Amino acid sequence: MNRKDVKKVVLAYSGGLDTSVILKWLQDEYNCEVVTFTADIGQGEEVEKAREKALELGIKPENIFIENLEEEFVRDYVFPMFRANAIYEGEYLLGTSIARPLIAKRQAEIAKLVGADGVAHGATGKGNDQVRFEMGYLGINSKLKIIAPWREWDLNSREKLLKFAEEHGIKIDRQGKKSPYSMDANLLHISYEGGILEDPWNEPEEDMWRWTNSPETAPDQPEYIEIEYKNGDPIKLNGETLSPANMLRKLNELGAKHGIGRIDIVENRFVGMKSRGAYETPGGTIMLKAHRAIESITLDREEAHLKDELMPRYAKLIYNGFWFSPERRMLQSAIDETQKNVEGVVRLKLYKGNIFVVGRKSPKSLFNPDYSTFEEDEVYNQKDAEGFIKLNALRFIIEGEARK
């Protein structure tokens, strides 16, 4: 790519060290006009600080976009993913993975709005996010020029970035010390990588965790909650109707209070290496448990089993950055079809890092006590099981006779 061909670039901008350095680097190296885009998806930081920083770095006010996308994020990305019970490699609830497609989509839309010919991001050349961002850009507008500074420059350490910032008058809040972790947060989760976590034998320090109480210090009394579902999505909490973002926000508060949602995993990145990370996903952990509970009484057996077989493929598509792919949309259509009768109420007990399902009910329940009871019934002939078993065992009988 010829740098002279890039006249205007939309940068995914947080206002932190990396993206502030990238902003200045784009101005110097590409000699282009820079538009900043900051997405508020519930990261818990004051996003308006990004506006102040962008103005300090010479960005025109009309070229600064800060948008609250919390409701869209939960409604159109998190909730569809949870309808699938998606979980990567058995543990990771995909908190970072599911946020990137939305940011990339809106960034590409802003590029069209302002007439930009390029987009830029701050993901490194080692991680998954570069793939997620760029697959999103290309899926929406393949003509956009993509700039990934970490794959071009030699500022390959925090110390070099800080030196660059100092030399170019970029104000960075270092908070008195070097941060030991690389963190990413949104309304679904917060992640931690780097520092002592790079040795998978080291236990995370307790003061690393930002959101959740430890199970040891969580309340000594359990708390009961009820979540009501409609078409596979949670719509009420303890009888109160909540918007998607407010539902997740409230479940985060409850989960964090009771020490729910901490995990420490080693995952397989799409680019090839293993990575150790720690995550807090309190509300999402509650939602997964509750959703599976309501599905347990509303889904047909084979429907539920097939859905579980498809889930790892679906989760892998999200993790690897294929949210906008036709195969993900195809799977989503199948998953959403299963959710038409997933409605009702789940009662949960939250206690010391644990979630216990203690009740579930639905007007569309397939649980029929007339058939399930251990007491006397008039609807099931137990003698029918004999032929059922023999027919299922017929191939074993034939093989056994042939092997004698």
VOGU-3710 file (C-alpha; in Angstrom, 3 decimals, decimal comma):
1> mnrkdvkkvv> 0,000/0,000/0,000  1,321/3,388/-0,998  1,057/5,709/1,995  0,457/8,670/-0,321  -2,824/7,078/-1,419  -4,243/7,410/2,107  -5,832/10,831/2,603  -8,209/10,262/5,520  -8,247/7,475/8,126  -10,786/6,507/10,805
11> laysggldts> -8,937/5,261/13,883  -10,506/3,054/16,557  -9,493/5,285/19,451  -9,583/4,737/23,211  -7,479/7,691/24,301  -4,952/5,415/25,979  -1,224/5,056/25,348  -1,314/2,799/22,290  -3,993/4,563/20,269  -2,726/8,054/21,198
21> vilkwlqdey> 0,709/7,125/19,880  -0,935/5,616/16,784  -2,857/8,846/16,191  0,323/10,924/16,165  2,191/8,270/14,172  -0,514/8,310/11,471  -0,272/12,078/11,220  3,516/11,919/10,845  4,015/8,776/8,770  0,964/8,931/6,508
31> ncevvtftad> 0,561/12,704/6,538  -3,198/12,111/6,504  -6,289/13,518/8,160  -7,318/11,411/11,142  -10,868/10,817/12,359  -11,229/9,204/15,797  -13,987/6,788/16,727  -14,584/5,782/20,344  -17,263/3,175/21,050  -18,846/3,135/24,487
41> igqgeeveka> -19,820/-0,494/25,011  -19,810/-0,406/28,787  -16,060/-0,506/29,416  -16,567/1,497/32,591  -14,190/4,299/31,634  -14,976/7,949/31,022  -15,066/7,950/27,230  -15,260/11,745/27,047  -11,596/11,812/28,043  -10,901/10,451/24,561
51> rekalelgik> -12,424/13,609/23,105  -10,137/15,826/25,207  -7,073/13,812/24,215  -8,003/13,879/20,513  -8,455/17,652/20,624  -5,039/18,005/22,299  -3,522/16,035/19,426  -4,992/18,385/16,838  -8,093/16,496/15,735  -10,900/18,730/14,501
61> penifienle> -14,061/18,598/16,663  -16,128/17,432/13,685  -13,688/14,519/13,227  -14,253/13,114/16,718  -16,957/10,430/17,012  -17,949/9,096/20,428  -21,002/6,838/20,443  -22,837/4,843/23,085  -23,433/1,401/21,566  -24,308/-0,490/24,763
71> eefvrdyvfp> -27,855/-1,448/23,796  -26,887/-2,497/20,267  -23,948/-4,455/21,658  -26,037/-6,527/24,050  -29,185/-6,808/21,896  -27,580/-7,662/18,542  -24,338/-9,374/19,551  -24,297/-10,654/23,159  -27,869/-11,974/23,289  -27,668/-13,860/19,941
81> mfranaiyeg> -24,414/-15,424/21,115  -25,968/-16,531/24,407  -28,937/-18,079/22,595  -26,318/-20,503/21,283  -24,790/-21,037/24,782  -21,505/-20,200/23,066  -18,368/-20,932/25,032  -14,884/-21,323/23,510  -12,773/-24,317/24,535  -15,124/-25,120/27,386
91> eyllgtsiar> -14,554/-21,972/29,436  -14,191/-18,648/27,614  -17,434/-16,670/27,219  -16,012/-14,647/24,307  -16,248/-11,220/25,911  -13,588/-9,548/23,768  -14,367/-11,565/20,643  -18,013/-10,495/20,426  -17,251/-6,769/20,824  -14,878/-6,412/17,882
101> pliakrqaei> -17,387/-6,979/15,043  -19,604/-4,152/16,285  -16,696/-1,720/16,596  -15,419/-2,681/13,139  -18,882/-2,313/11,593  -19,471/1,142/13,017  -15,926/2,223/12,152  -16,469/1,248/8,520  -19,812/3,052/8,498  -18,172/6,230/9,803
111> aklvgadgva> -15,469/5,900/7,134  -18,213/5,976/4,506  -19,949/8,884/6,248  -16,840/11,105/6,324  -15,402/9,965/3,000  -12,358/8,252/4,500  -10,365/5,825/2,395  -8,737/3,982/5,295  -9,280/2,547/8,774  -6,759/1,823/11,531
121> hgatgkgndq> -6,715/-0,186/14,744  -4,352/-0,746/17,665  -4,312/-4,549/17,713  -0,908/-6,216/17,733  0,390/-8,624/15,115  0,380/-11,472/17,647  -3,245/-11,465/18,718  -6,724/-12,363/17,570  -8,114/-8,831/17,487  -6,294/-7,870/14,296
131> vrfemgylgi> -8,198/-10,667/12,553  -11,536/-9,723/14,122  -11,235/-6,042/13,222  -10,022/-6,598/9,696  -12,482/-9,366/8,855  -15,174/-6,917/9,928  -13,818/-4,097/7,770  -13,433/-6,335/4,738  -16,877/-7,848/5,184  -18,476/-4,403/5,087
141> nsklkiiapw> -16,263/-2,494/2,637  -13,444/-4,391/0,960  -12,145/-1,210/-0,675  -11,045/0,321/2,623  -7,286/0,524/3,137  -6,374/-1,095/6,455  -3,554/0,273/8,580  -2,228/-1,888/11,422  0,669/0,109/12,935  1,897/-2,776/15,104
151> rewdlnsrek> 2,712/-4,640/11,886  4,613/-1,657/10,448  6,475/0,266/13,130  9,361/-0,631/15,458  7,630/0,633/18,621  7,306/-2,919/19,859  7,403/-2,368/23,632  5,669/-0,264/26,255  8,926/1,538/26,989  9,300/2,584/23,336
161> llkfaeehgi> 5,710/3,778/23,243  6,218/5,866/26,384  9,403/7,370/24,965  7,589/8,255/21,725  4,784/9,860/23,724  7,229/11,907/25,773  9,156/13,069/22,699  5,945/14,159/20,950  4,251/15,821/23,911  1,527/13,210/24,308
171> kidrqgkksp> 0,199/13,287/27,861  -0,144/9,808/29,339  -1,564/9,053/32,776  0,901/6,475/34,083  -0,733/6,383/37,519  2,682/6,338/39,120  3,717/2,888/37,950  3,820/0,549/35,016  0,605/-1,423/34,627  1,423/-5,153/34,796
181> ysmdanllhi> -1,544/-6,278/32,730  -3,044/-5,715/29,318  -6,772/-5,260/29,941  -9,883/-5,056/27,800  -13,332/-4,305/29,180  -16,898/-3,985/27,965  -20,339/-4,590/29,418  -19,881/-8,371/29,132  -16,444/-8,842/30,668  -12,983/-7,627/31,575
191> syeggiledp> -9,847/-9,506/30,528  -6,290/-9,569/31,852  -3,140/-10,684/30,012  0,606/-10,151/30,399  2,635/-9,495/33,541  2,893/-12,454/35,890  0,141/-14,211/33,915  2,666/-15,022/31,184  3,818/-17,886/33,434  0,805/-20,234/33,574
201> wnepeedmwr> 2,007/-21,535/36,963  1,541/-18,167/38,676  -1,721/-17,564/40,496  -3,325/-14,200/39,671  -2,877/-11,610/42,393  -6,073/-10,829/44,269  -5,750/-7,095/43,642  -5,712/-7,751/39,883  -9,456/-8,419/39,812  -11,384/-5,184/39,177
211> wtnspetapd> -15,045/-6,208/39,242  -15,780/-9,206/41,430  -15,488/-9,983/45,114  -13,462/-13,070/45,824  -15,660/-16,021/46,792  -14,007/-15,901/50,239  -15,170/-12,344/50,904  -18,540/-12,626/49,146  -21,682/-12,413/51,342  -22,239/-15,277/53,741
221> qpeyieieyk> -25,933/-15,381/52,872  -27,175/-16,669/49,491  -29,328/-14,471/47,261  -32,234/-15,749/45,199  -33,092/-14,181/41,847  -35,578/-14,921/39,060  -34,907/-14,353/35,359  -37,765/-14,428/32,858  -37,067/-15,438/29,257  -38,866/-14,822/25,962
231> ngdpiklnge> -37,631/-16,206/22,615  -34,398/-17,237/24,327  -33,533/-13,766/25,681  -33,804/-12,549/29,286  -36,484/-9,857/29,538  -37,237/-9,521/33,261  -35,183/-9,718/36,442  -37,140/-10,321/39,649  -40,273/-9,252/37,811  -38,821/-5,980/36,474
241> tlspanmlrk> -38,628/-5,480/32,703  -35,124/-4,365/31,710  -33,506/-3,366/28,419  -30,763/-5,715/27,175  -27,922/-3,473/28,406  -29,562/-2,838/31,770  -30,265/-6,545/32,190  -26,595/-7,392/31,715  -25,518/-4,450/33,888  -27,717/-5,600/36,779
251> lnelgakhgi> -26,620/-9,226/36,454  -23,014/-8,015/36,507  -23,670/-6,273/39,819  -25,273/-9,368/41,324  -22,586/-11,713/40,039  -19,745/-9,431/41,154  -21,274/-9,145/44,626  -21,292/-12,929/45,041  -17,849/-13,635/43,535  -19,235/-15,177/40,331
261> gridivenrf> -17,562/-15,225/36,919  -13,797/-15,457/37,476  -11,842/-17,804/35,217  -8,145/-18,417/34,557  -7,456/-20,207/31,272  -4,893/-21,037/28,614  -6,532/-20,681/25,224  -5,475/-21,412/21,661  -5,263/-18,227/19,626  -6,278/-18,245/15,974
271> vgmksrgaye> -2,803/-17,081/14,936  -1,231/-20,207/16,402  0,216/-19,694/19,872  -1,273/-20,449/23,263  -2,196/-17,536/25,506  -2,915/-17,409/29,219  -5,589/-14,989/30,345  -7,867/-14,254/33,269  -11,434/-13,060/32,816  -14,323/-11,699/34,851
281> tpggtimlka> -17,737/-12,331/33,287  -20,208/-12,198/36,193  -23,456/-11,419/34,378  -22,638/-13,634/31,424  -21,911/-16,592/33,697  -25,334/-16,186/35,297  -27,024/-15,853/31,887  -25,419/-19,035/30,565  -26,586/-21,047/33,568  -30,099/-19,620/33,447
291> hraiesitld> -30,491/-20,040/29,693  -29,497/-23,686/29,779  -31,964/-24,202/32,615  -34,937/-22,781/30,706  -33,894/-24,697/27,594  -33,867/-27,924/29,623  -37,672/-27,866/29,888  -38,578/-26,209/26,573  -36,342/-27,841/23,945  -36,879/-31,272/22,423
301> reeahlkdel> -34,113/-33,742/23,234  -32,659/-34,060/19,721  -33,045/-30,319/19,131  -31,057/-29,615/22,298  -28,393/-32,226/21,511  -27,882/-31,007/17,947  -27,627/-27,445/19,238  -24,888/-28,556/21,642  -23,030/-30,213/18,768  -23,167/-27,030/16,681
311> mpryakliyn> -22,134/-24,740/19,545  -18,342/-25,335/19,449  -18,285/-24,495/15,739  -20,346/-21,378/16,358  -18,090/-20,303/19,245  -14,982/-20,891/17,150  -16,362/-18,687/14,371  -16,844/-15,827/16,826  -13,448/-16,327/18,459  -11,674/-16,363/15,096
321> gfwfsperrm> -13,417/-13,244/13,796  -16,033/-14,720/11,436  -19,106/-12,980/12,899  -20,108/-11,578/9,501  -19,566/-14,861/7,659  -22,431/-16,645/5,862  -21,825/-19,783/7,922  -22,274/-17,861/11,199  -25,493/-16,328/9,879  -26,676/-19,769/8,803
331> lqsaidetqk> -26,014/-21,214/12,253  -27,672/-18,205/13,868  -30,838/-18,794/11,870  -30,945/-22,408/13,015  -30,269/-21,427/16,631  -32,902/-18,693/16,611  -35,474/-21,140/15,234  -34,945/-23,295/18,344  -35,595/-20,329/20,629  -39,227/-19,649/19,653
341> nvegvvrlkl> -40,515/-21,705/22,582  -37,716/-20,870/25,024  -39,718/-18,814/27,489  -40,468/-18,951/31,173  -38,806/-18,217/34,503  -35,636/-19,590/36,095  -34,970/-19,245/39,823  -31,312/-19,145/40,848  -29,384/-19,095/44,116  -26,140/-17,079/44,100
351> ykgnifvvgr> -23,604/-17,986/46,761  -19,824/-17,739/47,163  -18,863/-17,915/43,484  -21,537/-20,488/42,652  -24,848/-20,421/40,792  -27,454/-23,013/41,712  -30,559/-23,554/39,583  -33,346/-24,143/42,099  -36,432/-23,794/39,914  -37,668/-23,443/36,365
361> kspkslfnpd> -41,152/-23,116/34,862  -42,601/-22,375/31,441  -46,005/-22,192/29,762  -44,358/-24,143/26,931  -42,666/-26,742/29,111  -42,147/-30,239/27,699  -41,719/-31,631/31,209  -44,812/-33,792/31,753  -45,125/-35,204/35,283  -47,666/-37,744/34,067
371> ystfeedevy> -44,861/-39,457/32,159  -41,929/-38,620/34,437  -43,377/-39,628/37,800  -41,952/-42,531/39,810  -45,408/-43,104/41,213  -48,218/-45,059/39,535  -49,361/-43,611/36,211  -51,882/-44,396/33,483  -50,084/-43,048/30,408  -46,910/-45,142/30,133
381> nqkdaegfik> -46,747/-48,905/29,615  -43,417/-50,034/31,038  -43,596/-53,255/29,020  -43,055/-51,168/25,850  -39,438/-50,631/26,911  -38,570/-54,291/26,242  -39,070/-54,024/22,471  -37,420/-50,613/22,400  -34,281/-52,029/24,013  -34,162/-55,111/21,791
391> lnalrfiieg> -34,471/-53,072/18,586  -31,689/-50,737/19,684  -29,522/-53,719/20,611  -30,196/-55,638/17,393  -26,903/-54,616/15,744  -25,016/-55,728/18,884  -26,772/-59,103/18,750  -25,934/-59,569/15,062  -22,299/-58,564/15,566  -21,967/-60,789/18,632
401> eark> -23,234/-63,817/16,722  -20,907/-63,090/13,797  -17,843/-62,865/16,062  -18,411/-66,222/17,805
//
